[in-house]
Amino acid sequence: MPDVNAPQMIMAFDFGTQKMGMAVGQSLIESANPLALFPMKDGIPNWDTLLKIVKQYQPTLFLVGLPLNMDDTESELSARARKFARRLRHQTNIETLMVDERLTTREARDELESYQTQGRAKKLAADSIAAALFIESWYRHPVGVNP
């Protein structure tokens, strides 16, 4: 488990089979900023492109949303998100944790409306805002599980 008191650059992913939401945050100032959606091909990213983005932000921690059912059971999408997280950790050697993402999409859609009224929603989507919410939640409760 990472030292939650040390300053960290966090990168979060809201995994999807067609697109993936991404966000970055700096723990020192507890920021969380959604990034543009990342295209996926049947749940597989273009690793070269993704790793360039990772290199640009130089995160020390990854958070990947774990899509659990409301009764705590896992679905096929849960297994695919875990697989993505394991590959991400393998490709980068950066600490990678899964975080419960239940209800974040609903909250993210509400936040997206406020971004739209501010004129900032052109490249953002609820998936990227959900990834930012993973980071904000991490600041309040730094818990996650290994993929």
One Martini backbone bead per residue (centre of mass of N, CA, C, O) as a GRO file, in nm:
protein
  147
    1MET     BB    1   0.096   0.036   0.023
    2PRO     BB    2   0.087   0.351  -0.005
    3ASP     BB    3   0.198   0.655   0.099
    4VAL     BB    4  -0.043   0.891   0.190
    5ASN     BB    5   0.168   1.132   0.279
    6ALA     BB    6   0.288   1.132   0.012
    7PRO     BB    7   0.343   1.276  -0.267
    8GLN     BB    8   0.115   1.241  -0.552
    9MET     BB    9   0.066   1.109  -0.871
   10ILE     BB   10  -0.251   1.056  -1.010
   11MET     BB   11  -0.404   0.789  -1.203
   12ALA     BB   12  -0.720   0.743  -1.362
   13PHE     BB   13  -0.962   0.471  -1.449
   14ASP     BB   14  -1.249   0.421  -1.669
   15PHE     BB   15  -1.333   0.138  -1.777
   16GLY     BB   16  -1.374   0.034  -2.127
   17THR     BB   17  -1.444  -0.107  -2.442
   18GLN     BB   18  -1.456   0.185  -2.614
   19LYS     BB   19  -1.391   0.363  -2.352
   20MET     BB   20  -1.179   0.584  -2.143
   21GLY     BB   21  -1.147   0.723  -1.849
   22MET     BB   22  -0.951   1.013  -1.738
   23ALA     BB   23  -0.721   1.110  -1.466
   24VAL     BB   24  -0.566   1.367  -1.260
   25GLY     BB   25  -0.357   1.397  -0.955
   26GLN     BB   26  -0.260   1.595  -0.662
   27SER     BB   27  -0.213   1.532  -0.331
   28LEU     BB   28  -0.105   1.799  -0.210
   29ILE     BB   29  -0.383   1.956  -0.342
   30GLU     BB   30  -0.624   1.775  -0.416
   31SER     BB   31  -0.646   1.705  -0.715
   32ALA     BB   32  -0.888   1.675  -1.007
   33ASN     BB   33  -0.849   1.592  -1.361
   34PRO     BB   34  -0.997   1.562  -1.641
   35LEU     BB   35  -0.973   1.382  -1.937
   36ALA     BB   36  -0.972   1.265  -2.222
   37LEU     BB   37  -1.081   1.031  -2.397
   38PHE     BB   38  -1.004   0.683  -2.446
   39PRO     BB   39  -0.958   0.465  -2.683
   40MET     BB   40  -1.111   0.147  -2.751
   41LYS     BB   41  -1.058  -0.210  -2.840
   42ASP     BB   42  -1.224  -0.431  -2.689
   43GLY     BB   43  -1.060  -0.333  -2.414
   44ILE     BB   44  -0.808  -0.220  -2.586
   45PRO     BB   45  -0.535  -0.047  -2.586
   46ASN     BB   46  -0.304   0.175  -2.700
   47TRP     BB   47  -0.013   0.139  -2.549
   48ASP     BB   48   0.169   0.354  -2.670
   49THR     BB   49  -0.021   0.595  -2.615
   50LEU     BB   50  -0.067   0.550  -2.313
   51LEU     BB   51   0.239   0.562  -2.228
   52LYS     BB   52   0.276   0.857  -2.313
   53ILE     BB   53   0.079   0.975  -2.109
   54VAL     BB   54   0.213   0.865  -1.860
   55LYS     BB   55   0.486   1.007  -1.906
   56GLN     BB   56   0.377   1.296  -1.892
   57TYR     BB   57   0.265   1.264  -1.576
   58GLN     BB   58   0.414   1.079  -1.375
   59PRO     BB   59   0.300   0.858  -1.198
   60THR     BB   60   0.270   0.678  -0.866
   61LEU     BB   61  -0.046   0.614  -0.921
   62PHE     BB   62  -0.307   0.380  -0.977
   63LEU     BB   63  -0.659   0.399  -1.065
   64VAL     BB   64  -0.911   0.142  -1.094
   65GLY     BB   65  -1.215   0.073  -1.179
   66LEU     BB   66  -1.462  -0.132  -1.011
   67PRO     BB   67  -1.737  -0.303  -1.153
   68LEU     BB   68  -1.979  -0.347  -0.940
   69ASN     BB   69  -2.232  -0.476  -0.807
   70MET     BB   70  -2.463  -0.401  -0.565
   71ASP     BB   71  -2.396  -0.712  -0.438
   72ASP     BB   72  -2.064  -0.744  -0.490
   73THR     BB   73  -2.047  -0.854  -0.760
   74GLU     BB   74  -1.907  -0.981  -1.049
   75SER     BB   75  -1.821  -0.920  -1.379
   76GLU     BB   76  -1.691  -0.917  -1.684
   77LEU     BB   77  -1.593  -0.622  -1.652
   78SER     BB   78  -1.429  -0.671  -1.398
   79ALA     BB   79  -1.224  -0.866  -1.523
   80ARG     BB   80  -1.122  -0.664  -1.741
   81ALA     BB   81  -1.025  -0.445  -1.544
   82ARG     BB   82  -0.818  -0.623  -1.400
   83LYS     BB   83  -0.650  -0.688  -1.649
   84PHE     BB   84  -0.571  -0.402  -1.713
   85ALA     BB   85  -0.430  -0.343  -1.441
   86ARG     BB   86  -0.212  -0.561  -1.466
   87ARG     BB   87  -0.089  -0.454  -1.732
   88LEU     BB   88  -0.020  -0.173  -1.632
   89ARG     BB   89   0.177  -0.264  -1.414
   90HIS     BB   90   0.363  -0.427  -1.601
   91GLN     BB   91   0.435  -0.186  -1.805
   92THR     BB   92   0.526   0.030  -1.546
   93ASN     BB   93   0.573  -0.036  -1.234
   94ILE     BB   94   0.302   0.075  -1.101
   95GLU     BB   95   0.100   0.130  -0.870
   96THR     BB   96  -0.211  -0.071  -0.853
   97LEU     BB   97  -0.558   0.007  -0.799
   98MET     BB   98  -0.870  -0.084  -0.692
   99VAL     BB   99  -1.193   0.084  -0.722
  100ASP     BB  100  -1.493   0.161  -0.628
  101GLU     BB  101  -1.758   0.264  -0.877
  102ARG     BB  102  -2.012   0.296  -0.750
  103LEU     BB  103  -2.214   0.572  -0.855
  104THR     BB  104  -2.018   0.758  -1.026
  105THR     BB  105  -2.174   0.801  -1.290
  106ARG     BB  106  -2.406   0.959  -1.172
  107GLU     BB  107  -2.230   1.184  -1.049
  108ALA     BB  108  -2.088   1.260  -1.317
  109ARG     BB  109  -2.338   1.358  -1.471
  110ASP     BB  110  -2.393   1.593  -1.283
  111GLU     BB  111  -2.115   1.734  -1.327
  112LEU     BB  112  -2.132   1.770  -1.634
  113GLU     BB  113  -2.344   1.991  -1.627
  114SER     BB  114  -2.153   2.202  -1.500
  115TYR     BB  115  -1.943   2.200  -1.726
  116GLN     BB  116  -2.138   2.291  -1.951
  117THR     BB  117  -2.206   2.572  -1.823
  118GLN     BB  118  -1.879   2.639  -1.849
  119GLY     BB  119  -1.767   2.518  -2.136
  120ARG     BB  120  -1.589   2.220  -2.066
  121ALA     BB  121  -1.734   1.954  -2.235
  122LYS     BB  122  -1.620   1.877  -2.514
  123LYS     BB  123  -1.396   1.636  -2.409
  124LEU     BB  124  -1.586   1.546  -2.201
  125ALA     BB  125  -1.696   1.288  -1.975
  126ALA     BB  126  -1.826   1.091  -1.742
  127ASP     BB  127  -1.576   0.901  -1.733
  128SER     BB  128  -1.366   1.122  -1.653
  129ILE     BB  129  -1.511   1.220  -1.403
  130ALA     BB  130  -1.508   0.951  -1.258
  131ALA     BB  131  -1.200   0.937  -1.234
  132ALA     BB  132  -1.184   1.191  -1.055
  133LEU     BB  133  -1.358   1.067  -0.826
  134PHE     BB  134  -1.156   0.852  -0.743
  135ILE     BB  135  -0.949   1.052  -0.638
  136GLU     BB  136  -1.122   1.203  -0.431
  137SER     BB  137  -1.183   0.948  -0.268
  138TRP     BB  138  -0.889   0.879  -0.196
  139TYR     BB  139  -0.838   1.121  -0.013
  140ARG     BB  140  -1.055   1.032   0.201
  141HIS     BB  141  -1.011   0.699   0.115
  142PRO     BB  142  -0.716   0.509   0.107
  143VAL     BB  143  -0.851   0.259  -0.081
  144GLY     BB  144  -0.756  -0.069  -0.210
  145VAL     BB  145  -0.706  -0.320  -0.459
  146ASN     BB  146  -0.572  -0.567  -0.604
  147PRO     BB  147  -0.586  -0.714  -0.922
   0.00000   0.00000   0.00000
